[in-house]
Amino acid sequence: MLSLKKLIGTAAVLGLIGGIAFGVHQVSFAQVKKQILGESGQTQQLQGTHREKAEEIVAKQLGMDVAQVKQLMATYQVKPGKLAIAGVIAKLSRQPLDQVLQTMKQKQNWKEVLSVYHLDRRAVVQELHKWFPRAHAAKWLKNHPAVAFEILADYLGRTPAEIQQALYHSRLGLPGAVKAAVLSKASGKSYEEVLKLKEEKKSWKEVEQALQIDQAKLKAEYKKLKSVFRKEIKQWRQQWEKNPA
């Protein structure tokens, strides 16, 4: 059965800023490295990408230059996740980001930080999700791992049990499971055939070449499956906003 940790690792692919807590299940870069980057070895590149994304979003939301945000990250030695939360607190409290970062450094926990700025945790979480909507996907996947199997099964015209069985001995995480499903649909080959081919080949590019898939058709299948996942996550997000966990 596909492990829960591998499902959580999908957050990296979806663009989750590592280490965001506060109601969003925390996913550290250590987990990302172990679950996703073991195949690619692009650890530093991924971490750099997340850092830059966090800096850009926080700078845009607060009307600051990215260079200013970078300097503050270096000065206070904060990771992307903490920067994101600090940015949200700064916006909601209408206080300078450097002041919030200084408060974070002085206080023992987030509860004390929020108390200083008279903010409610739920308000911070909701604003955080607006800034980083893809982070919601991590929580959704962790709380509803079976739904991923159901979506893939429905997409392939199979049963969730068959998908689980096919992936039982596979080392693929959800991104790989999705990739295999799309290649199966685009090539007309069975899911099992694609998984077996992946075991024989070194990369997905080689698998695509072996299957001789039309790129236009492949792109169309990706779009189709992606829309299904987005629809499910959107419905869950709407329910969460009505009754946050």
GUKE-656217 format. One record per residue: chain; residue in three letters; x, y, z of N, C-alpha, C in turn. Coordinates in nm, 2 decimals, decimal comma, always signed. Each point is the difference from the previous one (the first is absolute). Example, Ala and Ser with C-alpha at 12.3 -4.5 7.8 and 13.67 -1.06 7.14 Angstrom:
2
DRENPA  ch   aa     n_u     n_v     n_w    ca_u    ca_v    ca_w     c_u     c_v     c_w
DRENPA   A  ala   +1,32   -0,57   +0,78   -0,09   +0,12   +0,00   +0,09   +0,12   +0,00
DRENPA   A  ser   -0,04   +0,11   -0,07   +0,09   +0,11   +0,00   -0,08   +0,11   +0,08
This chain:
245
DRENPA  ch   aa     n_u     n_v     n_w    ca_u    ca_v    ca_w     c_u     c_v     c_w
DRENPA   A  met   +0,08   -0,12   +0,00   -0,08   +0,12   +0,00   +0,09   +0,12   +0,00
DRENPA   A  leu   -0,04   +0,10   -0,08   +0,08   +0,13   +0,00   +0,00   +0,06   +0,13
DRENPA   A  ser   +0,12   +0,03   +0,05   +0,01   +0,06   +0,13   -0,05   +0,14   +0,02
DRENPA   A  leu   -0,04   +0,03   +0,12   -0,06   +0,13   +0,03   +0,11   +0,11   -0,02
DRENPA   A  lys   +0,12   -0,04   +0,04   +0,11   +0,10   -0,01   +0,03   +0,04   -0,15
DRENPA   A  lys   -0,02   -0,10   -0,09   +0,02   +0,03   -0,14   -0,11   +0,10   -0,05
DRENPA   A  leu   -0,12   -0,02   +0,05   -0,11   +0,09   -0,04   +0,03   +0,14   +0,05
DRENPA   A  ile   +0,05   +0,01   +0,12   +0,03   +0,13   +0,06   +0,11   +0,07   -0,09
DRENPA   A  gly   +0,10   -0,08   -0,05   +0,11   +0,05   -0,07   -0,05   +0,07   -0,13
DRENPA   A  thr   -0,12   -0,03   -0,04   -0,06   +0,07   -0,12   +0,00   +0,15   +0,02
DRENPA   A  ala   -0,01   +0,04   +0,12   -0,01   +0,14   +0,03   +0,12   +0,08   -0,06
DRENPA   A  ala   +0,11   -0,07   -0,01   +0,12   +0,06   -0,06   -0,02   +0,03   -0,15
DRENPA   A  val   -0,07   -0,09   -0,07   -0,03   +0,02   -0,14   -0,10   +0,10   -0,02
DRENPA   A  leu   -0,10   +0,01   +0,10   -0,10   +0,10   -0,01   +0,04   +0,14   +0,03
DRENPA   A  gly   +0,12   +0,01   +0,06   +0,06   +0,14   +0,03   -0,01   +0,03   +0,14
DRENPA   A  leu   -0,02   -0,09   +0,10   -0,01   +0,03   +0,14   +0,13   +0,06   +0,05
DRENPA   A  ile   -0,01   +0,10   +0,08   +0,11   +0,06   +0,07   +0,03   -0,09   +0,12
DRENPA   A  gly   +0,12   -0,06   +0,00   +0,03   -0,09   +0,10   -0,01   +0,06   +0,14
DRENPA   A  gly   -0,05   -0,08   +0,09   +0,00   +0,03   +0,14   -0,11   +0,09   +0,05
DRENPA   A  ile   -0,10   +0,03   -0,08   -0,12   +0,08   +0,04   -0,08   -0,08   +0,10
DRENPA   A  ala   -0,02   +0,06   +0,11   -0,09   -0,08   +0,10   -0,13   +0,08   +0,02
DRENPA   A  phe   -0,05   +0,01   +0,12   -0,12   +0,08   +0,03   -0,12   -0,06   -0,06
DRENPA   A  gly   -0,04   -0,12   +0,01   -0,12   -0,05   -0,05   +0,02   -0,07   -0,14
DRENPA   A  val   +0,11   +0,03   -0,06   +0,04   -0,07   -0,12   +0,10   -0,11   +0,04
DRENPA   A  his   -0,02   -0,12   -0,02   +0,10   -0,11   +0,05   +0,14   +0,04   -0,05
DRENPA   A  gln   +0,09   +0,00   +0,09   +0,14   +0,04   -0,03   +0,07   -0,10   -0,09
DRENPA   A  val   +0,06   +0,05   -0,10   +0,08   -0,08   -0,09   +0,14   +0,06   -0,01
DRENPA   A  ser   +0,10   -0,06   +0,06   +0,14   +0,05   +0,01   +0,07   -0,03   -0,13
DRENPA   A  phe   +0,11   +0,07   -0,02   +0,08   -0,03   -0,12   +0,07   -0,13   +0,02
DRENPA   A  ala   +0,02   -0,05   +0,12   +0,06   -0,13   +0,03   -0,09   -0,11   -0,06
DRENPA   A  gln   -0,13   +0,02   +0,02   -0,10   -0,10   -0,05   +0,00   +0,01   -0,15
DRENPA   A  val   +0,01   +0,12   -0,05   -0,01   +0,01   -0,15   +0,12   -0,06   -0,06
DRENPA   A  lys   +0,12   +0,02   +0,06   +0,12   -0,06   -0,05   -0,01   -0,15   +0,00
DRENPA   A  lys   -0,05   -0,06   +0,11   -0,01   -0,14   +0,01   -0,10   -0,06   -0,09
DRENPA   A  gln   -0,12   +0,06   -0,02   -0,10   -0,06   -0,07   +0,00   +0,03   -0,15
DRENPA   A  ile   +0,05   +0,12   -0,04   -0,01   +0,04   -0,14   +0,14   +0,01   -0,06
DRENPA   A  leu   +0,09   +0,06   +0,07   +0,13   +0,03   -0,07   +0,10   -0,12   +0,00
DRENPA   A  gly   -0,04   -0,11   +0,06   +0,09   -0,11   -0,01   +0,03   -0,05   -0,14
DRENPA   A  glu   -0,10   +0,03   -0,09   +0,01   -0,04   -0,14   +0,08   +0,10   -0,08
DRENPA   A  ser   -0,02   +0,13   +0,03   +0,06   +0,10   -0,08   +0,13   +0,06   +0,06
DRENPA   A  gly   +0,01   +0,01   +0,13   +0,12   +0,06   +0,06   +0,00   +0,15   -0,01
DRENPA   A  gln   -0,11   +0,06   -0,03   -0,01   +0,14   -0,02   -0,03   +0,08   +0,13
DRENPA   A  thr   +0,05   -0,05   +0,11   -0,03   +0,06   +0,13   +0,02   +0,15   +0,01
DRENPA   A  gln   +0,12   +0,05   -0,03   +0,02   +0,14   +0,01   -0,08   +0,08   -0,10
DRENPA   A  gln   -0,02   -0,05   -0,12   -0,08   +0,07   -0,10   -0,14   +0,02   +0,05
DRENPA   A  leu   -0,06   -0,11   +0,06   -0,14   +0,01   +0,04   -0,01   +0,10   +0,12
DRENPA   A  gln   +0,09   -0,01   +0,09   -0,01   +0,08   +0,12   +0,02   +0,15   -0,05
DRENPA   A  gly   +0,09   +0,02   -0,09   +0,01   +0,14   -0,05   -0,12   +0,05   -0,07
DRENPA   A  thr   -0,07   -0,09   -0,07   -0,12   +0,04   -0,07   -0,11   +0,04   +0,10
DRENPA   A  his   -0,02   -0,08   +0,10   -0,10   +0,03   +0,11   +0,03   +0,13   +0,07
DRENPA   A  arg   +0,13   +0,02   +0,02   +0,04   +0,13   +0,07   -0,03   +0,12   -0,09
DRENPA   A  glu   +0,03   -0,01   -0,13   -0,02   +0,11   -0,09   -0,15   +0,03   -0,01
DRENPA   A  lys   -0,08   -0,11   +0,00   -0,15   +0,01   -0,02   -0,05   +0,07   +0,13
DRENPA   A  ala   +0,04   -0,04   +0,11   -0,05   +0,07   +0,13   +0,04   +0,14   +0,00
DRENPA   A  glu   +0,12   +0,03   -0,04   +0,05   +0,14   +0,00   -0,08   +0,09   -0,10
DRENPA   A  glu   -0,03   -0,06   -0,11   -0,08   +0,08   -0,10   -0,14   +0,03   +0,04
DRENPA   A  ile   -0,06   -0,11   +0,06   -0,14   +0,02   +0,04   -0,01   +0,10   +0,12
DRENPA   A  val   +0,09   -0,02   +0,10   -0,01   +0,09   +0,11   +0,03   +0,15   -0,04
DRENPA   A  ala   +0,10   +0,01   -0,09   +0,03   +0,14   -0,05   -0,12   +0,06   -0,07
DRENPA   A  lys   -0,06   -0,08   -0,08   -0,12   +0,05   -0,08   -0,11   +0,04   +0,10
DRENPA   A  gln   -0,03   -0,09   +0,09   -0,11   +0,03   +0,09   +0,02   +0,12   +0,09
DRENPA   A  leu   +0,13   +0,02   +0,04   +0,03   +0,12   +0,09   +0,04   +0,12   -0,07
DRENPA   A  gly   +0,01   -0,01   -0,14   +0,05   +0,12   -0,07   +0,14   +0,03   +0,02
DRENPA   A  met   +0,08   -0,10   +0,02   +0,15   +0,02   +0,02   +0,08   -0,05   -0,12
DRENPA   A  asp   +0,12   +0,04   +0,00   +0,09   -0,06   -0,10   +0,05   -0,13   +0,04
DRENPA   A  val   +0,02   -0,09   -0,09   +0,04   -0,14   +0,03   +0,14   +0,01   +0,07
DRENPA   A  ala   +0,08   +0,09   -0,04   +0,13   +0,02   +0,06   -0,01   +0,03   +0,15
DRENPA   A  gln   -0,10   +0,08   +0,04   -0,02   +0,03   +0,14   -0,04   -0,12   +0,08
DRENPA   A  val   -0,08   -0,08   -0,06   -0,05   -0,13   +0,07   +0,12   -0,09   +0,01
DRENPA   A  lys   +0,08   -0,01   -0,10   +0,11   -0,09   +0,00   +0,10   +0,04   +0,12
DRENPA   A  gln   +0,02   +0,13   +0,01   +0,09   +0,05   +0,10   -0,06   -0,03   +0,14
DRENPA   A  leu   -0,13   +0,01   +0,02   -0,06   -0,03   +0,13   +0,01   -0,15   +0,03
DRENPA   A  met   -0,02   -0,08   -0,10   +0,02   -0,14   +0,02   +0,14   -0,04   +0,05
DRENPA   A  ala   +0,09   +0,07   -0,06   +0,14   -0,03   +0,04   +0,03   +0,06   +0,14
DRENPA   A  thr   -0,05   +0,12   +0,03   +0,02   +0,06   +0,13   -0,05   -0,08   +0,11
DRENPA   A  tyr   -0,13   -0,05   -0,02   -0,07   -0,07   +0,11   +0,01   -0,15   -0,01
DRENPA   A  gln   +0,07   -0,04   -0,11   +0,03   -0,15   -0,02   -0,13   -0,08   +0,01
DRENPA   A  val   -0,10   +0,04   -0,08   -0,13   -0,07   +0,00   -0,01   -0,08   -0,13
DRENPA   A  lys   -0,07   -0,11   +0,01   -0,03   -0,09   -0,11   -0,13   +0,05   -0,07
DRENPA   A  pro   -0,02   -0,05   -0,13   -0,12   +0,05   -0,07   -0,13   -0,01   +0,07
DRENPA   A  gly   -0,02   -0,11   +0,07   -0,13   -0,02   +0,07   -0,02   +0,11   +0,11
DRENPA   A  lys   +0,10   +0,03   +0,08   -0,02   +0,10   +0,10   -0,01   +0,14   -0,07
DRENPA   A  leu   +0,07   +0,02   -0,11   -0,01   +0,13   -0,07   -0,14   +0,02   -0,04
DRENPA   A  ala   -0,06   -0,11   -0,06   -0,14   +0,01   -0,05   -0,10   +0,04   +0,12
DRENPA   A  ile   +0,02   -0,06   +0,11   -0,09   +0,03   +0,11   +0,02   +0,14   +0,06
DRENPA   A  ala   +0,13   +0,04   +0,00   +0,03   +0,13   +0,05   -0,05   +0,11   -0,10
DRENPA   A  gly   +0,00   -0,03   -0,13   -0,06   +0,09   -0,10   -0,14   +0,02   +0,02
DRENPA   A  val   -0,07   -0,11   +0,03   -0,15   +0,01   +0,02   -0,03   +0,08   +0,12
DRENPA   A  ile   +0,07   -0,03   +0,11   -0,02   +0,08   +0,13   +0,03   +0,15   -0,03
DRENPA   A  ala   +0,10   +0,03   -0,07   +0,04   +0,14   -0,03   -0,12   +0,06   -0,08
DRENPA   A  lys   -0,05   -0,07   -0,09   -0,11   +0,07   -0,08   -0,13   +0,01   +0,08
DRENPA   A  leu   -0,03   -0,10   +0,08   -0,13   +0,01   +0,08   +0,01   +0,10   +0,11
DRENPA   A  ser   +0,12   +0,02   +0,06   +0,02   +0,09   +0,11   +0,04   +0,14   -0,05
DRENPA   A  arg   +0,04   +0,01   -0,13   +0,04   +0,12   -0,06   +0,13   +0,05   +0,07
DRENPA   A  gln   +0,09   -0,09   +0,03   +0,13   +0,03   +0,06   +0,11   -0,04   -0,10
DRENPA   A  pro   +0,11   +0,06   +0,01   +0,12   -0,03   -0,09   +0,04   -0,14   +0,02
DRENPA   A  leu   +0,04   -0,06   -0,11   +0,05   -0,14   +0,01   +0,12   -0,02   +0,09
DRENPA   A  asp   +0,09   +0,09   +0,00   +0,12   -0,01   +0,09   -0,04   +0,00   +0,15
DRENPA   A  gln   -0,11   +0,07   +0,03   -0,05   +0,01   +0,14   -0,06   -0,14   +0,04
DRENPA   A  val   -0,07   -0,05   -0,09   -0,06   -0,13   +0,02   +0,10   -0,11   +0,02
DRENPA   A  leu   +0,10   +0,00   -0,09   +0,11   -0,09   +0,01   +0,08   +0,01   +0,13
DRENPA   A  gln   +0,01   +0,13   +0,05   +0,07   +0,02   +0,13   -0,08   -0,06   +0,11
DRENPA   A  thr   -0,13   +0,02   -0,01   -0,09   -0,05   +0,11   +0,01   -0,16   +0,00
DRENPA   A  met   +0,00   -0,06   -0,12   +0,01   -0,14   -0,01   +0,13   -0,05   +0,07
DRENPA   A  lys   +0,10   +0,08   -0,02   +0,13   -0,04   +0,06   +0,00   +0,00   +0,15
DRENPA   A  gln   -0,08   +0,10   +0,05   +0,00   +0,02   +0,15   -0,10   -0,09   +0,07
DRENPA   A  lys   -0,11   -0,04   -0,07   -0,10   -0,08   +0,07   +0,03   -0,15   -0,01
DRENPA   A  gln   -0,06   -0,08   +0,09   +0,02   -0,14   +0,01   -0,08   -0,08   -0,10
DRENPA   A  asn   -0,12   +0,04   -0,04   -0,08   -0,07   -0,09   -0,10   +0,09   -0,08
DRENPA   A  trp   -0,07   -0,06   -0,09   -0,09   +0,08   -0,09   -0,11   +0,06   +0,08
DRENPA   A  lys   -0,05   -0,07   +0,11   -0,11   +0,06   +0,08   +0,04   +0,13   +0,06
DRENPA   A  glu   +0,12   +0,01   +0,04   +0,05   +0,13   +0,06   +0,01   +0,11   -0,11
DRENPA   A  val   +0,04   -0,04   -0,11   +0,02   +0,09   -0,11   -0,14   +0,06   -0,04
DRENPA   A  leu   -0,10   -0,09   -0,02   -0,13   +0,04   -0,03   -0,06   +0,09   +0,10
DRENPA   A  ser   +0,03   -0,03   +0,13   -0,05   +0,08   +0,11   +0,05   +0,15   -0,01
DRENPA   A  val   +0,12   +0,01   -0,04   +0,06   +0,13   -0,01   -0,07   +0,09   -0,10
DRENPA   A  tyr   -0,04   -0,06   -0,11   -0,07   +0,07   -0,11   -0,15   -0,02   +0,00
DRENPA   A  his   -0,05   -0,06   +0,11   -0,15   -0,01   +0,02   -0,06   -0,07   -0,12
DRENPA   A  leu   +0,05   -0,11   -0,05   -0,05   -0,07   -0,11   -0,05   -0,14   +0,04
DRENPA   A  asp   -0,10   -0,04   -0,08   -0,06   -0,13   +0,03   +0,07   -0,10   -0,10
DRENPA   A  arg   +0,03   -0,12   +0,06   +0,07   -0,10   -0,08   -0,07   -0,03   -0,13
DRENPA   A  arg   -0,13   -0,01   +0,01   -0,08   -0,04   -0,12   +0,01   +0,10   -0,11
DRENPA   A  ala   +0,00   +0,13   +0,04   +0,02   +0,10   -0,10   +0,13   -0,01   -0,07
DRENPA   A  val   +0,10   -0,03   +0,07   +0,14   -0,01   -0,06   +0,00   -0,12   -0,09
DRENPA   A  val   -0,06   -0,11   +0,04   +0,00   -0,12   -0,09   -0,07   +0,03   -0,13
DRENPA   A  gln   -0,12   +0,06   +0,01   -0,08   +0,03   -0,12   +0,08   +0,09   -0,09
DRENPA   A  glu   +0,07   +0,10   +0,05   +0,08   +0,09   -0,08   +0,12   -0,07   -0,06
DRENPA   A  leu   +0,06   -0,09   +0,08   +0,11   -0,07   -0,05   -0,04   -0,09   -0,12
DRENPA   A  his   -0,12   -0,06   +0,01   -0,05   -0,08   -0,11   -0,03   +0,08   -0,13
DRENPA   A  lys   -0,03   +0,13   +0,02   -0,02   +0,09   -0,12   +0,13   +0,03   -0,07
DRENPA   A  trp   +0,10   +0,01   +0,08   +0,13   +0,03   -0,05   +0,07   -0,12   -0,07
DRENPA   A  phe   -0,02   -0,12   +0,07   +0,06   -0,12   -0,05   -0,11   -0,11   -0,02
DRENPA   A  pro   -0,09   +0,02   -0,09   -0,11   -0,09   -0,02   +0,04   -0,15   -0,02
DRENPA   A  arg   +0,11   -0,02   -0,06   +0,04   -0,14   -0,02   +0,04   -0,07   +0,12
DRENPA   A  ala   +0,03   +0,07   +0,11   +0,03   -0,06   +0,13   -0,12   -0,08   +0,05
DRENPA   A  his   -0,12   +0,04   -0,05   -0,12   -0,07   +0,04   +0,00   -0,14   -0,05
DRENPA   A  ala   +0,06   -0,02   -0,11   +0,00   -0,13   -0,07   +0,07   -0,10   +0,09
DRENPA   A  ala   +0,11   +0,04   +0,08   +0,07   -0,09   +0,08   -0,09   -0,05   +0,11
DRENPA   A  lys   -0,08   +0,09   +0,06   -0,09   -0,04   +0,11   -0,11   -0,09   -0,06
DRENPA   A  trp   -0,05   +0,03   -0,11   -0,10   -0,08   -0,06   +0,05   -0,14   -0,03
DRENPA   A  leu   +0,11   -0,01   -0,06   +0,06   -0,13   -0,03   +0,03   -0,09   +0,12
DRENPA   A  lys   +0,04   +0,07   +0,11   +0,03   -0,07   +0,12   -0,12   -0,05   +0,07
DRENPA   A  asn   -0,11   +0,08   -0,01   -0,12   -0,04   +0,07   -0,09   -0,09   -0,09
DRENPA   A  his   +0,02   +0,00   -0,13   -0,08   -0,08   -0,09   +0,08   -0,08   -0,10
DRENPA   A  pro   +0,10   -0,08   +0,05   +0,08   -0,08   -0,10   -0,08   -0,09   -0,09
DRENPA   A  ala   -0,11   -0,06   +0,06   -0,07   -0,09   -0,08   -0,07   +0,06   -0,13
DRENPA   A  val   -0,02   +0,13   +0,02   -0,07   +0,07   -0,12   +0,10   +0,00   -0,12
DRENPA   A  ala   +0,13   +0,01   +0,03   +0,09   +0,00   -0,12   -0,01   -0,13   -0,08
DRENPA   A  phe   -0,02   -0,11   +0,08   -0,02   -0,13   -0,07   -0,13   +0,00   -0,08
DRENPA   A  glu   -0,10   +0,06   +0,06   -0,13   +0,00   -0,06   +0,00   +0,08   -0,13
DRENPA   A  ile   +0,07   +0,12   +0,00   +0,01   +0,08   -0,11   +0,07   -0,07   -0,12
DRENPA   A  leu   +0,12   -0,06   +0,04   +0,08   -0,07   -0,10   -0,08   -0,12   -0,06
DRENPA   A  ala   -0,07   -0,07   +0,09   -0,08   -0,12   -0,05   -0,11   +0,05   -0,09
DRENPA   A  asp   -0,07   +0,10   +0,03   -0,11   +0,05   -0,08   +0,05   +0,05   -0,14
DRENPA   A  tyr   +0,12   +0,07   +0,01   +0,06   +0,05   -0,12   +0,04   -0,12   -0,10
DRENPA   A  leu   +0,05   -0,11   +0,06   +0,04   -0,11   -0,08   -0,10   -0,11   -0,02
DRENPA   A  gly   -0,12   +0,02   +0,06   -0,11   -0,10   -0,02   +0,03   -0,13   +0,07
DRENPA   A  arg   +0,07   +0,02   +0,12   +0,04   -0,11   +0,08   -0,06   +0,01   +0,14
DRENPA   A  thr   +0,03   -0,08   +0,09   -0,04   +0,01   +0,14   +0,11   +0,05   +0,09
DRENPA   A  pro   -0,03   +0,06   +0,11   +0,11   +0,05   +0,09   +0,09   -0,12   +0,04
DRENPA   A  ala   -0,06   -0,11   +0,03   +0,08   -0,12   +0,04   +0,10   -0,04   -0,11
DRENPA   A  glu   -0,04   +0,01   -0,12   +0,09   -0,04   -0,11   +0,12   +0,10   -0,01
DRENPA   A  ile   -0,03   +0,13   +0,02   +0,10   +0,10   +0,00   +0,10   -0,03   +0,11
DRENPA   A  gln   -0,05   -0,02   +0,12   +0,08   -0,03   +0,11   +0,09   -0,12   -0,02
DRENPA   A  gln   -0,06   -0,11   -0,06   +0,07   -0,12   -0,02   +0,12   +0,02   -0,10
DRENPA   A  ala   -0,03   +0,08   -0,11   +0,09   +0,03   -0,10   +0,12   +0,08   +0,06
DRENPA   A  leu   -0,02   +0,08   +0,10   +0,10   +0,09   +0,05   +0,07   -0,07   +0,13
DRENPA   A  tyr   -0,05   -0,11   +0,04   +0,04   -0,06   +0,12   +0,16   -0,02   +0,01
DRENPA   A  his   +0,06   -0,05   -0,11   +0,14   -0,02   +0,01   +0,08   +0,12   -0,07
DRENPA   A  ser   -0,07   +0,10   -0,03   +0,06   +0,12   -0,07   +0,06   +0,10   +0,10
DRENPA   A  arg   +0,10   +0,06   -0,04   +0,06   +0,11   +0,09   -0,05   +0,13   -0,04
DRENPA   A  leu   -0,10   +0,01   -0,08   -0,05   +0,13   -0,05   -0,08   +0,07   +0,11
DRENPA   A  gly   +0,01   +0,13   +0,01   -0,09   +0,08   +0,08   -0,12   +0,04   -0,08
DRENPA   A  leu   -0,08   +0,08   +0,05   -0,12   +0,04   -0,07   +0,03   +0,07   -0,14
DRENPA   A  pro   +0,11   +0,08   -0,01   +0,03   +0,06   -0,13   +0,03   -0,11   -0,10
DRENPA   A  gly   +0,07   -0,10   +0,04   +0,03   -0,11   -0,09   -0,12   -0,08   -0,04
DRENPA   A  ala   -0,09   -0,02   +0,10   -0,12   -0,08   -0,02   -0,09   +0,08   -0,10
DRENPA   A  val   +0,00   +0,13   +0,01   -0,08   +0,08   -0,09   +0,06   +0,00   -0,14
DRENPA   A  lys   +0,13   +0,01   +0,00   +0,07   +0,00   -0,13   -0,02   -0,13   -0,07
DRENPA   A  ala   +0,00   -0,11   +0,07   -0,02   -0,13   -0,06   -0,14   -0,01   -0,06
DRENPA   A  ala   -0,10   +0,06   +0,08   -0,14   -0,01   -0,04   -0,02   +0,08   -0,13
DRENPA   A  val   +0,06   +0,12   -0,01   -0,01   +0,08   -0,12   +0,06   -0,07   -0,12
DRENPA   A  leu   +0,12   -0,06   +0,02   +0,07   -0,07   -0,11   -0,08   -0,12   -0,04
DRENPA   A  ser   -0,06   -0,07   +0,09   -0,09   -0,11   -0,03   -0,12   +0,04   -0,09
DRENPA   A  lys   -0,06   +0,11   +0,04   -0,12   +0,05   -0,08   +0,04   +0,05   -0,13
DRENPA   A  ala   +0,11   +0,07   -0,01   +0,05   +0,06   -0,13   +0,05   -0,11   -0,10
DRENPA   A  ser   +0,06   -0,11   +0,06   +0,06   -0,10   -0,09   -0,09   -0,12   -0,03
DRENPA   A  gly   -0,11   -0,01   +0,08   -0,09   -0,11   -0,02   +0,06   -0,13   +0,07
DRENPA   A  lys   +0,11   +0,01   +0,07   +0,06   -0,11   +0,07   -0,06   -0,01   +0,14
DRENPA   A  ser   +0,00   -0,12   +0,06   -0,05   -0,02   +0,13   +0,08   +0,07   +0,11
DRENPA   A  tyr   -0,05   +0,03   +0,11   +0,07   +0,07   +0,11   +0,12   -0,09   +0,04
DRENPA   A  glu   -0,02   -0,13   +0,01   +0,10   -0,09   +0,04   +0,12   +0,00   -0,10
DRENPA   A  glu   -0,04   +0,01   -0,13   +0,11   +0,00   -0,10   +0,08   +0,12   +0,01
DRENPA   A  val   -0,06   +0,11   +0,03   +0,08   +0,13   +0,01   +0,09   -0,01   +0,12
DRENPA   A  leu   -0,05   -0,05   +0,11   +0,08   -0,01   +0,13   +0,11   -0,10   -0,03
DRENPA   A  lys   -0,02   -0,11   -0,07   +0,11   -0,09   -0,03   +0,11   +0,06   -0,08
DRENPA   A  leu   -0,05   +0,08   -0,10   +0,09   +0,07   -0,09   +0,09   +0,10   +0,08
DRENPA   A  lys   -0,07   +0,07   +0,10   +0,08   +0,09   +0,08   +0,11   -0,07   +0,08
DRENPA   A  glu   -0,03   -0,12   +0,04   +0,10   -0,08   +0,08   +0,12   -0,03   -0,09
DRENPA   A  glu   -0,02   -0,02   -0,13   +0,10   -0,03   -0,10   +0,08   +0,12   -0,05
DRENPA   A  lys   -0,07   +0,11   +0,00   +0,07   +0,13   -0,05   +0,05   +0,08   +0,12
DRENPA   A  lys   +0,09   +0,09   -0,04   +0,06   +0,09   +0,11   -0,08   +0,12   +0,02
DRENPA   A  ser   -0,07   +0,05   -0,10   -0,07   +0,12   +0,02   -0,14   +0,00   -0,07
DRENPA   A  trp   -0,09   +0,09   +0,04   -0,13   +0,01   -0,06   +0,01   +0,04   -0,15
DRENPA   A  lys   +0,11   +0,07   -0,03   +0,02   +0,04   -0,14   +0,02   -0,12   -0,09
DRENPA   A  glu   +0,08   -0,09   +0,06   +0,02   -0,13   -0,08   -0,13   -0,08   -0,01
DRENPA   A  val   -0,08   +0,00   +0,10   -0,12   -0,07   +0,00   -0,09   +0,06   -0,11
DRENPA   A  glu   -0,01   +0,13   -0,01   -0,08   +0,07   -0,10   +0,05   -0,04   -0,14
DRENPA   A  gln   +0,13   +0,00   -0,02   +0,06   -0,03   -0,13   -0,04   -0,14   -0,04
DRENPA   A  ala   +0,01   -0,09   +0,10   -0,03   -0,14   -0,03   -0,14   -0,02   -0,03
DRENPA   A  leu   -0,09   +0,08   +0,05   -0,14   -0,01   -0,02   -0,04   +0,07   -0,13
DRENPA   A  gln   +0,09   +0,09   -0,05   -0,03   +0,08   -0,12   -0,13   +0,07   +0,01
DRENPA   A  ile   -0,02   +0,08   +0,10   -0,12   +0,07   +0,03   +0,00   +0,14   -0,07
DRENPA   A  asp   -0,11   +0,03   -0,06   -0,02   +0,13   -0,06   +0,00   +0,11   +0,11
DRENPA   A  gln   +0,08   +0,10   +0,00   +0,01   +0,10   +0,10   -0,13   +0,08   +0,02
DRENPA   A  ala   -0,07   +0,02   -0,11   -0,12   +0,08   +0,02   -0,11   -0,08   +0,08
DRENPA   A  lys   +0,00   -0,13   -0,03   -0,09   -0,09   +0,07   +0,04   -0,01   +0,15
DRENPA   A  leu   +0,13   -0,01   +0,02   +0,05   -0,01   +0,14   -0,04   +0,13   +0,08
DRENPA   A  lys   +0,02   +0,11   -0,07   -0,03   +0,13   +0,07   -0,15   +0,01   +0,03
DRENPA   A  ala   -0,08   -0,05   -0,09   -0,15   +0,00   +0,02   -0,04   -0,09   +0,12
DRENPA   A  glu   +0,07   -0,11   +0,01   -0,04   -0,09   +0,11   +0,05   +0,05   +0,14
DRENPA   A  tyr   +0,11   +0,07   +0,00   +0,05   +0,06   +0,12   -0,10   +0,11   +0,04
DRENPA   A  lys   -0,05   +0,08   -0,09   -0,09   +0,10   +0,03   -0,13   -0,05   +0,06
DRENPA   A  lys   -0,05   -0,11   -0,06   -0,12   -0,07   +0,04   +0,01   -0,05   +0,15
DRENPA   A  leu   +0,11   -0,07   +0,03   +0,01   -0,06   +0,13   +0,03   +0,11   +0,10
DRENPA   A  lys   +0,08   +0,10   -0,04   +0,03   +0,11   +0,09   -0,13   +0,08   +0,05
DRENPA   A  ser   -0,09   +0,01   -0,10   -0,13   +0,07   +0,03   -0,08   -0,07   +0,10
DRENPA   A  val   +0,01   -0,14   +0,00   -0,08   -0,08   +0,10   +0,06   +0,02   +0,14
DRENPA   A  phe   +0,13   +0,00   +0,01   +0,06   +0,02   +0,13   -0,03   +0,14   +0,05
DRENPA   A  arg   +0,01   +0,10   -0,08   -0,03   +0,13   +0,04   -0,14   +0,02   +0,05
DRENPA   A  lys   -0,09   -0,07   -0,07   -0,14   +0,01   +0,04   -0,03   -0,06   +0,13
DRENPA   A  glu   +0,07   -0,11   +0,03   -0,02   -0,07   +0,13   +0,06   +0,09   +0,11
DRENPA   A  ile   +0,12   +0,06   -0,03   +0,07   +0,08   +0,10   -0,08   +0,13   +0,03
DRENPA   A  lys   -0,06   +0,05   -0,11   -0,08   +0,13   +0,02   -0,12   -0,03   +0,08
DRENPA   A  gln   -0,07   -0,11   -0,02   -0,11   -0,04   +0,08   +0,03   -0,01   +0,15
DRENPA   A  trp   +0,12   -0,07   +0,02   +0,04   -0,01   +0,14   +0,04   +0,13   +0,06
DRENPA   A  arg   +0,06   +0,09   -0,07   +0,04   +0,13   +0,05   -0,12   +0,08   +0,04
DRENPA   A  gln   -0,11   -0,01   -0,08   -0,12   +0,08   +0,03   -0,06   -0,06   +0,13
DRENPA   A  gln   +0,00   -0,13   +0,01   -0,05   -0,06   +0,13   +0,08   +0,04   +0,12
DRENPA   A  trp   +0,14   +0,01   -0,02   +0,09   +0,04   +0,11   -0,03   +0,14   +0,04
DRENPA   A  glu   -0,02   +0,09   -0,10   -0,02   +0,14   +0,03   -0,13   +0,02   +0,08
DRENPA   A  lys   -0,10   -0,09   -0,02   -0,12   +0,01   +0,08   +0,02   -0,05   +0,14
DRENPA   A  asn   +0,09   -0,10   +0,01   +0,02   -0,06   +0,13   +0,15   -0,04   +0,02
DRENPA   A  pro   +0,09   +0,10   +0,02   +0,14   -0,03   +0,00   +0,04   -0,11   +0,11
DRENPA   A  ala   +0,09   -0,08   -0,03   +0,05   -0,10   +0,09   +0,08   +0,06   +0,11
